[in-house]
Amino acid sequence: MNRIVKVVSVLGILLIFLTACSEEPKPEVAFKEYLSNWEERNYEEMYDQLATEVKNEVNKQDYVERYTKIYSDIEVDNLKLTFELPNEEEEVQIDEDGRTSFTYSVAMDTIAGPIEDEQQATIIKEKVDDESQWRIEWEPTMILPELGEGDEVKLSTSAPTRGEILDRNGQGLAVNGQIVELGLVPEKISEENKQEVLEEVATRLNTSVESLENKLNASWVRPHYFVPITRVSKDEEEFVRSVAEIEGVELQEVNSRVYPYKEAAANLIGYVAGITAEDLEKLEGKGYSSTDMLGKKGLEMVLEDRLRGELGARLYIEKANKDEVTLAETKPVNGENIKVAIDIDIQTSLYEQLKEEAGAASAIHPLTGETLALVTSPSFDPNDFVLGISTEKWEELSTDPLNPLLNRVGYTYAPGSTFKPITAAIGLENEVITPEQTMDIQGLTWSKDESWGGYKIRRVSDPGKPVNLRDAFIYSDNIYFARTALEIGSETLVAELKEFGFGETLPFEYPFYDSKISNEGLSNDILLADTGYGQGELQMSPLHLAISYTPFLNEGDLLKPRLLLDEEGSVEVWHEDVISPETATIIINDLIDVIEDPNGTGKAAKINGLPLAGKTGTAELKGSQTEKDGKENGLFVAVNTEDPRLLIAMLIENKSSKDVVLKVRTVFEEMF
């Protein structure tokens, strides 16, 4: 009995298996699989599903390459293909030739906009290896609507107008203007004068005769064509006029990016240049082409996405008879005009003071945090890059020992004594010092104890009396602030400095190196003491240094620096209540005395009728205390206190603070 049951069971399973194997393939299943492969861009699998007749006319490689190239060129995305499966009760109608058809919908996004279409596909049942299979009778319209044999897919683009960068008063810092293109017209050069003309043009335009000949002999050139040779600024009127007098030379004005303030704002604004193959690879899928210009430095690079706008595009089919059928089209969207807080008058004034030196300066409105200037010196003319910088000019810039391409304002430096107001404020807040309390310091050097070995902290002068906080500022007493830092302690000092923005990335629209307290913590007393007067391993950017003074003018609030202006612009606080209003008042009054007192280190900045508060600083860059020829950077921070709308922090490499004080004073005199 059991054996009979087992035999019946095996026969049942075999019957089910044979029934399944004998089921006819369903056309809707095959078509659904084809659409699925299409959505997944599995072009080889799609080809395998094509009817034999189609395969005889289209080889696999051509089929795959055509789909791949067209969809890549027009940047197909979000490809969706759908069709309605028949109900179980419905029978798919198959004609006498073994064909049936399905209506399907195709939708895709392209560089020119969305495409949606409804089409019919025919599929046919064929015998393959003695098995029936449903195959697709493919047509070119299944790549794109309206695409027939002999037709071509065409794409035309229209570039947007790049947005301009304007200063707070609407002055153009990066604008769309015109430049002069100089070129030669072959038929206007007489054969007997040709060599002489080319030699003169080559000399005047700093190129070679060979280079000119190569351009004139290019395959596209015709005798009456204008052959571009070089581009120059419209500012060079006299030069352009003199070159245009040479036989065969003509000029024409062309649109271009122009930087009116040249070196004064170069590192801040940056420049645009032709896109490279490497750029295109990085920016794949973002709509760039090989003819585009790209922001390469400064705000042109930082704000690229907002400035460039959106490309306009028209995707169309050019029929064999040259008729055109538009599939999708989008108009270009021009880039934004962006207004920044920079005041180009202040920017230019600071650059004029710095341009003979290696240094940097930042200027802010101390009551709003608006960034009025960010200056680097030495600098370069960004127009050179737009015009096409020569090999000689590039060599000059890249080998200059002062490195004009280095954006110094974004780097960090030891702040030296300009940091002392922060140490003093932390000391007051933690009741380590009081304004009246004095320190009795004997001589010019001081050491905590024998544990320091031979290390000593040196001050510039000995006033010959115990010094209080005001005296310590006036004489810029390193020993006073070193001892204050030791009293505060490393843990408290680090915690309080974080309130001043240390340990954070500056919340700013433009990249800066992060300021830091130390490399691996304030691990010993010598490092802690040196930090108190702005040395040790302490590093600050010029902008962070300027912003760190805002609590002294805003009742204790550290403001957030602001570069971009918008209609709803308002004061933003980075850290609230960093110090008390009482401490802020004490510090600012002492900083006024640094300039007003005859003994003050900043006395050279005194301007009658314009009260300033400030702090000088000289940061030593020595490898050891015994090093005699170590370099020094001079610094000065100053703010007008009667009408506090300008605060400047300036640094000059390898100079004393006295040099910096005079330059900052000149800017205040010019601005007020």
C-alpha positions, 0 to 999 in steps of 0.5 A: 500500500505504501509503495503504491502511494509513493508511486502515485506521488512521484507521478503527480510531481512529474505531471506538474513538471511536464505541464509547467514545461509545456506552458507556452511563453507569454508575450507580456512577460517577455515584453515586461522583461525587455522594458525592465532591461531598458530601464536598467540600461542593460543594452546587451540583454535588450539586444538578445531579446530582439527579433532575428530579422532585426539582428540581421540588420543591426549588429550588437555593438552598434545597437549598444553603442548607439543607445549608450552614446545618445543617452549619455550625450543628452544626459538621460535620467529617471527613465521610466517605462510602463505598460498595462498587463492584460487581466487574467480573463483577457486574451492577448490577440495574436495574428496569423503571423505570430505577432502581437503588440503592446502600447507602452509609455516612456518618460525620461529627463534630459539636459533639455527637459523631460520627454514623455511619449506613448508608443506601440511595440510589436513582438513576434514568436520565434523558434529558438533552439526548438523553443518558442520565444517572444522577440521584439521587433525593434525600431529606432523610435524606441530610442527616442520618439520620432527617430527614424532610419537616416535621422540624427539626434541633435542638441543645441545649447544656449549659455546663460549670462554669468552672474556678477559679483558686486560690492556693498555699494554696487561696484562691480568686482567681477563683471561681464564686459568686453575685451579686445581681440587682435587678429590677422586677415591673411588677404590683407597682408601683401606677400612681399611684406609677409615675413616682416609683418609676422616678425613685427606682430610676433615681437609686439605680441610676445609670441613667435613667428612659428606660432603665427604661421601655425594659426594662419595655416589652420585648415579652417582659415580662408583668405578673408577670415579674421584669425584671432591671435591674442586678447588684451584688456580695453585699458591698453588703448594705446598698445592696441591702437599701435598694433592695429596700425600693422599691415593685416592686423584687425581688432574686434571687441568680444564679451569677457569676464572683467576684473576692474580692481585687478590686484586689489581684490584678486585673491578674494574674487579669483578668476574664471578660466577655460574648463579642462578635461580634468574639470569635466571629469569631476563635474560630469553630469552637471551640464558643463561642456568643453567650451565653458568657463569655470570659477578657478579661485576665490569667490568665482570658485566658491560661488560657482553654482550660483554665478554660472546659471543654468544652460539652455538646451534644445533636443531635436531630431533632424530628419533625413530631409533636414526637417527638425522635430523638437523633443524638448527645450529649456531656456537658459537661466542667467546666474545670480548677481551676488552682492558682498559686504566688501567695501571696495574703497576700504579693500583698495586702501588696504591693498595700497598700504600692503602692496609692497609687502608680504602680508594680509589684512581683514576689515569688518564692521564691528557691530554687524560682523560684515566683512568690509575687506579681505586683502592679500599681498603681493597679488596678481591681475586676474584679467591675465588668466581670462585673457590667456596667461602667457608662459612667461607671466606664469613663470614670473608668478609661480617663481616669485619668492613672495608667492603672489598666488598665495591667499595669505588672508585665509591662512593662520599666523601667531597673533602675538600681542594682539591676542592679549585682550583675549587673555585679559578678558578671560582672566577678568571673567575668572577673577584671576586678575582685576583692573587695579591689581598689580604684578611686581615684575623685576627686570626684562625677563622672568621664569616661573621656577627651576623646572623651566631650565634656562627658558625665560619670558622677555618683555620689551620694556621695564616701566620700573614699577608694579604693573596693573592691567592698563599698564600691561596693555600700554607697555605690552608686557609679555610677562604680565599676560604669561603669568595671567595665563598660568593663573587661569590654568590650561583647562579653563583657558582652553574652555574659554577660548572655545567660546571665542571660536577656537576649535571651530571652523569659522562660520563663513562663506569663504574657506579659511584655515582653522585657528588653533590653540596648540598642536596637542593641548596645553601640555606644559606650563611654558606652552601655557605661559607663551599662549597667554601673550599670543605665542606658543603654538597659537594660530589665528587667521586675520579675519578670526583675529578681527572677529575676536575683538567684537565682544569688546564692542557688543557687550560681550557677544562674539559676532558671526562674520558675514560676507554675503549680503541679502535683503534680510541681512541682520546681525548674527551672533556666533557665541553669546555672552562670551564676556560680560559687558563690564569686562568688555568696557574695561578692555576697550578703554585700556585699548584706547589708552594703548594709542592715546597714552604717550607710552603706548605701543600704538601711539603712532596711530593716534589721529586727532579727532578720531579716537581709536582703540587698538593693540600692537603685536610682534610675533616671533618665528624663532626655532629657539630662544637663543636664535638671533636671526629669527623672523618676526611678523608685525600685527596691529588691530584697531577700531574707531570707538566714537563711530565704530563702523570699521575694525582692521586687523593687519599683518606684515611678514618680516616687519615690526608692528611699528610699520603696520601701525602707520599703514593702518593709521593711513587707512583710517585717515583715508576712510574718515 
